[in-house]
């Protein structure tokens, strides 16, 4: 792409130089300066386009999906912790009932 641009630029400059032999020297000099500036700016644009190609992809949708999954998993953890606490309380209750039963009906 860059080589094509350079060849094109040289061709344009050559054509304009040959056709400008009859033009005002000040105008020719101004035109040449403008061509050089245009070529420089096009080179800068090409560099910027290359940098844009190297940018990492947008991951905002993945991030929002990860946050959504985190919230779902966090809610599941909280639910399971409440369930485990309820089961521990039930276990303690049943253990105390069992201990009371064993105390009442001791094996002889």
OpenMM code with the backbone's topology and positions (N, CA, C; nanometers):
from openmm import Vec3, app, unit

residues = "UNK UNK UNK UNK UNK UNK UNK UNK UNK UNK UNK UNK UNK UNK UNK UNK UNK UNK UNK UNK UNK UNK UNK UNK UNK UNK UNK UNK UNK UNK UNK UNK UNK UNK UNK UNK UNK UNK UNK UNK UNK UNK UNK UNK UNK UNK UNK UNK UNK UNK UNK UNK UNK UNK UNK UNK UNK UNK UNK UNK UNK UNK UNK UNK UNK UNK UNK UNK UNK UNK UNK UNK UNK UNK UNK UNK UNK UNK UNK UNK UNK UNK UNK UNK UNK UNK UNK UNK UNK UNK UNK UNK UNK UNK UNK UNK UNK UNK UNK UNK UNK UNK UNK UNK UNK UNK UNK UNK".split()
positions = [
    Vec3(0.0834, -0.1182, 0.0000),
    Vec3(0.0000, 0.0000, 0.0000),
    Vec3(0.0882, 0.1250, 0.0000),
    Vec3(0.1916, 0.1237, 0.0838),
    Vec3(0.2800, 0.2389, 0.0941),
    Vec3(0.3587, 0.2566, -0.0354),
    Vec3(0.4029, 0.1446, -0.0968),
    Vec3(0.4788, 0.1506, -0.2210),
    Vec3(0.3918, 0.2077, -0.3325),
    Vec3(0.2664, 0.1632, -0.3395),
    Vec3(0.1741, 0.2168, -0.4398),
    Vec3(0.1559, 0.3666, -0.4214),
    Vec3(0.1456, 0.4082, -0.2982),
    Vec3(0.1278, 0.5506, -0.2684),
    Vec3(0.2506, 0.6298, -0.3127),
    Vec3(0.3697, 0.5774, -0.2866),
    Vec3(0.4923, 0.6476, -0.3243),
    Vec3(0.5056, 0.6575, -0.4766),
    Vec3(0.4730, 0.5473, -0.5442),
    Vec3(0.4797, 0.5489, -0.6910),
    Vec3(0.3793, 0.6500, -0.7457),
    Vec3(0.2590, 0.6487, -0.6908),
    Vec3(0.1560, 0.7427, -0.7338),
    Vec3(0.2011, 0.8864, -0.7081),
    Vec3(0.2586, 0.9098, -0.5889),
    Vec3(0.3040, 1.0452, -0.5550),
    Vec3(0.4124, 1.0918, -0.6515),
    Vec3(0.5086, 1.0034, -0.6813),
    Vec3(0.6151, 1.0408, -0.7743),
    Vec3(0.5602, 1.0689, -0.9138),
    Vec3(0.4646, 0.9891, -0.9568),
    Vec3(0.4057, 1.0107, -1.0893),
    Vec3(0.3347, 1.1454, -1.0941),
    Vec3(0.2583, 1.1754, -0.9919),
    Vec3(0.1853, 1.3023, -0.9883),
    Vec3(0.2824, 1.4201, -0.9864),
    Vec3(0.3864, 1.4085, -0.9057),
    Vec3(0.4854, 1.5174, -0.8965),
    Vec3(0.5555, 1.5361, -1.0310),
    Vec3(0.5904, 1.4245, -1.0952),
    Vec3(0.6581, 1.4338, -1.2251),
    Vec3(0.5697, 1.5002, -1.3288),
    Vec3(0.4460, 1.4604, -1.3351),
    Vec3(0.3532, 1.5182, -1.4324),
    Vec3(0.3338, 1.6671, -1.4059),
    Vec3(0.3161, 1.7007, -1.2804),
    Vec3(0.2941, 1.8416, -1.2485),
    Vec3(0.4199, 1.9241, -1.2727),
    Vec3(0.5357, 1.8650, -1.2488),
    Vec3(0.6606, 1.9374, -1.2729),
    Vec3(0.6775, 1.9652, -1.4221),
    Vec3(0.6499, 1.8640, -1.5045),
    Vec3(0.6639, 1.8841, -1.6498),
    Vec3(0.5619, 1.9847, -1.7025),
    Vec3(0.4417, 1.9792, -1.6483),
    Vec3(0.3393, 2.0703, -1.6982),
    Vec3(0.3547, 2.2105, -1.6400),
    Vec3(0.4332, 2.2238, -1.5350),
    Vec3(0.4460, 2.3543, -1.4715),
    Vec3(0.5649, 2.4342, -1.5224),
    Vec3(0.6323, 2.3876, -1.6256),
    Vec3(0.7486, 2.4595, -1.6778),
    Vec3(0.7109, 2.5985, -1.7291),
    Vec3(0.5886, 2.6141, -1.7733),
    Vec3(0.5461, 2.7411, -1.8276),
    Vec3(0.4788, 2.8280, -1.7207),
    Vec3(0.4634, 2.7765, -1.5969),
    Vec3(0.3928, 2.8495, -1.4924),
    Vec3(0.4848, 2.9485, -1.4212),
    Vec3(0.4210, 3.0325, -1.3426),
    Vec3(0.4919, 3.1306, -1.2606),
    Vec3(0.5803, 3.0573, -1.1604),
    Vec3(0.7068, 3.0922, -1.1476),
    Vec3(0.7977, 3.0214, -1.0562),
    Vec3(0.7511, 3.0253, -0.9105),
    Vec3(0.6907, 3.1337, -0.8674),
    Vec3(0.6415, 3.1411, -0.7291),
    Vec3(0.5265, 3.0419, -0.7077),
    Vec3(0.4396, 3.0363, -0.8077),
    Vec3(0.3270, 2.9435, -0.7986),
    Vec3(0.3756, 2.7984, -0.8017),
    Vec3(0.4765, 2.7730, -0.8837),
    Vec3(0.5322, 2.6370, -0.8925),
    Vec3(0.5940, 2.5988, -0.7581),
    Vec3(0.6684, 2.6911, -0.6982),
    Vec3(0.7314, 2.6640, -0.5683),
    Vec3(0.6252, 2.6394, -0.4612),
    Vec3(0.5208, 2.7208, -0.4634),
    Vec3(0.4119, 2.7043, -0.3671),
    Vec3(0.3440, 2.5689, -0.3865),
    Vec3(0.3202, 2.5321, -0.5117),
    Vec3(0.2556, 2.4044, -0.5416),
    Vec3(0.3431, 2.2885, -0.4947),
    Vec3(0.4727, 2.2982, -0.5161),
    Vec3(0.5637, 2.1919, -0.4731),
    Vec3(0.5646, 2.1786, -0.3207),
    Vec3(0.5645, 2.2907, -0.2515),
    Vec3(0.5585, 2.2868, -0.1050),
    Vec3(0.4279, 2.2218, -0.0589),
    Vec3(0.3199, 2.2544, -0.1267),
    Vec3(0.1907, 2.1950, -0.0922),
    Vec3(0.1915, 2.0449, -0.1176),
    Vec3(0.2536, 2.0023, -0.2271),
    Vec3(0.2627, 1.8595, -0.2572),
    Vec3(0.3428, 1.7865, -0.1505),
    Vec3(0.4520, 1.8483, -0.1091),
    Vec3(0.5352, 1.7874, -0.0040),
    Vec3(0.4554, 1.7766, 0.1257),
    Vec3(0.3829, 1.8809, 0.1580),
    Vec3(0.3005, 1.8803, 0.2799),
    Vec3(0.1904, 1.7745, 0.2699),
    Vec3(0.1283, 1.7643, 0.1541),
    Vec3(0.0237, 1.6624, 0.1338),
    Vec3(0.0829, 1.5229, 0.1497),
    Vec3(0.1998, 1.5010, 0.0913),
    Vec3(0.2656, 1.3701, 0.1021),
    Vec3(0.2990, 1.3395, 0.2478),
    Vec3(0.3489, 1.4390, 0.3195),
    Vec3(0.3815, 1.4196, 0.4614),
    Vec3(0.2560, 1.3859, 0.5418),
    Vec3(0.1491, 1.4591, 0.5174),
    Vec3(0.0238, 1.4349, 0.5893),
    Vec3(-0.0346, 1.2973, 0.5567),
    Vec3(-0.0248, 1.2565, 0.4315),
    Vec3(-0.0729, 1.1228, 0.3950),
    Vec3(0.0097, 1.0148, 0.4652),
    Vec3(0.1397, 1.0394, 0.4788),
    Vec3(0.2246, 0.9452, 0.5531),
    Vec3(0.1823, 0.9367, 0.6987),
    Vec3(0.1519, 1.0515, 0.7587),
    Vec3(0.1053, 1.0526, 0.8975),
    Vec3(-0.0281, 0.9784, 0.9108),
    Vec3(-0.1155, 0.9978, 0.8132),
    Vec3(-0.2444, 0.9275, 0.8147),
    Vec3(-0.2219, 0.7768, 0.8069),
    Vec3(-0.1284, 0.7351, 0.7218),
    Vec3(-0.0990, 0.5917, 0.7095),
    Vec3(-0.0473, 0.5367, 0.8425),
    Vec3(0.0386, 0.6123, 0.9113),
    Vec3(0.0895, 0.5689, 1.0417),
    Vec3(-0.0228, 0.5581, 1.1447),
    Vec3(-0.1102, 0.6558, 1.1442),
    Vec3(-0.2237, 0.6539, 1.2381),
    Vec3(-0.3141, 0.5356, 1.2087),
    Vec3(-0.3383, 0.5071, 1.0808),
    Vec3(-0.4209, 0.3916, 1.0451),
    Vec3(-0.3564, 0.2620, 1.0918),
    Vec3(-0.2246, 0.2511, 1.0819),
    Vec3(-0.1548, 0.1314, 1.1307),
    Vec3(-0.1706, 0.1179, 1.2817),
    Vec3(-0.1603, 0.2297, 1.3531),
    Vec3(-0.1774, 0.2257, 1.4987),
    Vec3(-0.3198, 0.1842, 1.5350),
    Vec3(-0.4166, 0.2310, 1.4572),
    Vec3(-0.5555, 0.1956, 1.4838),
    Vec3(-0.5798, 0.0464, 1.4639),
    Vec3(-0.5086, -0.0138, 1.3711),
    Vec3(-0.5222, -0.1571, 1.3481),
    Vec3(-0.4713, -0.2366, 1.4681),
    Vec3(-0.3739, -0.1808, 1.5402),
    Vec3(-0.3129, -0.2507, 1.6527),
    Vec3(-0.3882, -0.2325, 1.7844),
    Vec3(-0.4934, -0.1526, 1.7842),
    Vec3(-0.5699, -0.1321, 1.9069),
    Vec3(-0.6381, -0.2619, 1.9481),
    Vec3(-0.6446, -0.2879, 2.0780),
    Vec3(-0.7146, -0.4093, 2.1218),
    Vec3(-0.8645, -0.3960, 2.0939),
    Vec3(-0.9305, -0.5089, 2.0761),
    Vec3(-1.0743, -0.5026, 2.0481),
    Vec3(-1.1517, -0.4526, 2.1701),
    Vec3(-1.2695, -0.4017, 2.1438),
    Vec3(-1.3559, -0.3520, 2.2506),
    Vec3(-1.4100, -0.4699, 2.3299),
    Vec3(-1.3860, -0.4702, 2.4610),
    Vec3(-1.4285, -0.5814, 2.5459),
    Vec3(-1.5385, -0.5396, 2.6429),
    Vec3(-1.6043, -0.4285, 2.6151),
    Vec3(-1.7063, -0.3806, 2.7080),
    Vec3(-1.8240, -0.4771, 2.7168),
    Vec3(-1.8609, -0.5407, 2.6053),
    Vec3(-1.9718, -0.6369, 2.6107),
    Vec3(-1.9318, -0.7595, 2.6925),
    Vec3(-1.8072, -0.8039, 2.6788),
    Vec3(-1.7588, -0.9166, 2.7587),
    Vec3(-1.7539, -0.8792, 2.9063),
    Vec3(-1.7147, -0.7557, 2.9335),
    Vec3(-1.7090, -0.7091, 3.0713),
    Vec3(-1.8475, -0.7051, 3.1337),
    Vec3(-1.9453, -0.6549, 3.0606),
    Vec3(-2.0816, -0.6498, 3.1144),
    Vec3(-2.1363, -0.7907, 3.1352),
    Vec3(-2.1026, -0.8830, 3.0459),
    Vec3(-2.1454, -1.0226, 3.0618),
    Vec3(-2.0793, -1.0850, 3.1848),
    Vec3(-1.9512, -1.0531, 3.2063),
    Vec3(-1.8803, -1.1052, 3.3236),
    Vec3(-1.9405, -1.0494, 3.4531),
    Vec3(-1.9775, -0.9211, 3.4518),
    Vec3(-2.0412, -0.8608, 3.5699),
    Vec3(-2.1750, -0.9268, 3.5981),
    Vec3(-2.2504, -0.9527, 3.4920),
    Vec3(-2.3804, -1.0178, 3.5076),
    Vec3(-2.3625, -1.1581, 3.5666),
    Vec3(-2.2652, -1.2323, 3.5164),
    Vec3(-2.2362, -1.3662, 3.5684),
    Vec3(-2.1911, -1.3586, 3.7134),
    Vec3(-2.1084, -1.2589, 3.7456),
    Vec3(-2.0615, -1.2405, 3.8833),
    Vec3(-2.1801, -1.2169, 3.9766),
    Vec3(-2.2711, -1.1294, 3.9352),
    Vec3(-2.3874, -1.1001, 4.0199),
    Vec3(-2.4745, -1.2235, 4.0396),
    Vec3(-2.4928, -1.3015, 3.9331),
    Vec3(-2.5717, -1.4244, 3.9446),
    Vec3(-2.5046, -1.5237, 4.0386),
    Vec3(-2.3742, -1.5406, 4.0232),
    Vec3(-2.3012, -1.6343, 4.1084),
    Vec3(-2.2968, -1.5856, 4.2528),
    Vec3(-2.2847, -1.4555, 4.2706),
    Vec3(-2.2837, -1.3985, 4.4053),
    Vec3(-2.4186, -1.4219, 4.4737),
    Vec3(-2.5281, -1.4047, 4.4000),
    Vec3(-2.6621, -1.4299, 4.4539),
    Vec3(-2.6766, -1.5780, 4.4899),
    Vec3(-2.6230, -1.6663, 4.4059),
    Vec3(-2.6286, -1.8107, 4.4328),
    Vec3(-2.5489, -1.8448, 4.5590),
    Vec3(-2.4323, -1.7835, 4.5759),
    Vec3(-2.3509, -1.8071, 4.6964),
    Vec3(-2.4263, -1.7631, 4.8205),
    Vec3(-2.4889, -1.6446, 4.8150),
    Vec3(-2.5655, -1.5949, 4.9294),
    Vec3(-2.6813, -1.6882, 4.9627),
    Vec3(-2.7504, -1.7373, 4.8577),
    Vec3(-2.8610, -1.8302, 4.8802),
    Vec3(-2.8106, -1.9592, 4.9451),
    Vec3(-2.6996, -2.0103, 4.8958),
    Vec3(-2.6442, -2.1342, 4.9523),
    Vec3(-2.5944, -2.1137, 5.0953),
    Vec3(-2.5394, -1.9970, 5.1256),
    Vec3(-2.4960, -1.9686, 5.2630),
    Vec3(-2.6150, -1.9634, 5.3574),
    Vec3(-2.7251, -1.9010, 5.3121),
    Vec3(-2.8466, -1.8981, 5.3958),
    Vec3(-2.8998, -2.0406, 5.4165),
    Vec3(-2.8980, -2.1188, 5.3096),
    Vec3(-2.9452, -2.2565, 5.3184),
    Vec3(-2.8562, -2.3376, 5.4134),
    Vec3(-2.7264, -2.3190, 5.4054),
    Vec3(-2.6340, -2.3899, 5.4938),
    Vec3(-2.6555, -2.3478, 5.6393),
    Vec3(-2.6792, -2.2192, 5.6626),
    Vec3(-2.7049, -2.1715, 5.7989),
    Vec3(-2.8342, -2.2325, 5.8524),
    Vec3(-2.9366, -2.2412, 5.7682),
    Vec3(-3.0631, -2.3017, 5.8106),
    Vec3(-3.0435, -2.4502, 5.8407),
    Vec3(-2.9646, -2.5178, 5.7581),
    Vec3(-2.9375, -2.6603, 5.7826),
    Vec3(-2.8557, -2.6811, 5.9101),
    Vec3(-2.7618, -2.5921, 5.9367),
    Vec3(-2.6844, -2.6012, 6.0619),
    Vec3(-2.7755, -2.5822, 6.1830),
    Vec3(-2.8669, -2.4869, 6.1722),
    Vec3(-2.9609, -2.4634, 6.2825),
    Vec3(-3.0500, -2.5858, 6.3016),
    Vec3(-3.0968, -2.6440, 6.1918),
    Vec3(-3.1803, -2.7649, 6.2008),
    Vec3(-3.0996, -2.8801, 6.2589),
    Vec3(-2.9742, -2.8931, 6.2199),
    Vec3(-2.8877, -2.9988, 6.2726),
    Vec3(-2.8708, -2.9831, 6.4231),
    Vec3(-2.8479, -2.8606, 6.4672),
    Vec3(-2.8310, -2.8348, 6.6111),
    Vec3(-2.9591, -2.8704, 6.6865),
    Vec3(-3.0716, -2.8328, 6.6271),
    Vec3(-3.2006, -2.8630, 6.6889),
    Vec3(-3.2219, -3.0141, 6.6983),
    Vec3(-3.1947, -3.0831, 6.5879),
    Vec3(-3.2115, -3.2297, 6.5890),
    Vec3(-3.1129, -3.2974, 6.6834),
    Vec3(-2.9908, -3.2432, 6.6908),
    Vec3(-2.8903, -3.3011, 6.7812),
    Vec3(-2.9339, -3.2858, 6.9259),
    Vec3(-2.9884, -3.1681, 6.9590),
    Vec3(-3.0346, -3.1486, 7.0970),
    Vec3(-3.1553, -3.2377, 7.1266),
    Vec3(-3.2441, -3.2561, 7.0280),
    Vec3(-3.3563, -3.3483, 7.0469),
    Vec3(-3.3059, -3.4911, 7.0653),
    Vec3(-3.2068, -3.5290, 6.9862),
    Vec3(-3.1505, -3.6626, 6.9964),
    Vec3(-3.0827, -3.6826, 7.1318),
    Vec3(-3.0093, -3.5818, 7.1759),
    Vec3(-2.9434, -3.5925, 7.3073),
    Vec3(-3.0480, -3.6048, 7.4178),
    Vec3(-3.1577, -3.5284, 7.4061),
    Vec3(-3.2653, -3.5371, 7.5052),
    Vec3(-3.3287, -3.6767, 7.5008),
    Vec3(-3.3479, -3.7321, 7.3847),
    Vec3(-3.4055, -3.8664, 7.3685),
    Vec3(-3.3139, -3.9690, 7.4302),
    Vec3(-3.1845, -3.9595, 7.4031),
    Vec3(-3.0891, -4.0555, 7.4585),
    Vec3(-3.0847, -4.0475, 7.6110),
    Vec3(-3.0949, -3.9251, 7.6610),
    Vec3(-3.0925, -3.9082, 7.8069),
    Vec3(-3.2184, -3.9683, 7.8681),
    Vec3(-3.3294, -3.9568, 7.7989),
    Vec3(-3.4570, -4.0079, 7.8505),
    Vec3(-3.4613, -4.1595, 7.8417),
    Vec3(-3.4097, -4.2156, 7.7339),
    Vec3(-3.4150, -4.3609, 7.7117),
    Vec3(-3.2724, -4.4174, 7.7065),
    Vec3(-3.2087, -4.4212, 7.8180),
    Vec3(-3.0723, -4.4720, 7.8249),
    Vec3(-3.0718, -4.6232, 7.8078),
    Vec3(-2.9672, -4.6673, 7.7410),
    Vec3(-2.9502, -4.8113, 7.7209),
    Vec3(-2.8912, -4.8690, 7.8489),
    Vec3(-2.9525, -4.9796, 7.8984),
    Vec3(-2.9056, -5.0404, 8.0226),
    Vec3(-2.8294, -5.1631, 7.9998),
] * unit.nanometer
topology = app.Topology()
chain = topology.addChain("A")
for resn in residues:
    res = topology.addResidue(resn, chain)
    for name in ("N", "CA", "C"):
        topology.addAtom(name, app.Element.getBySymbol(name[0]), res)
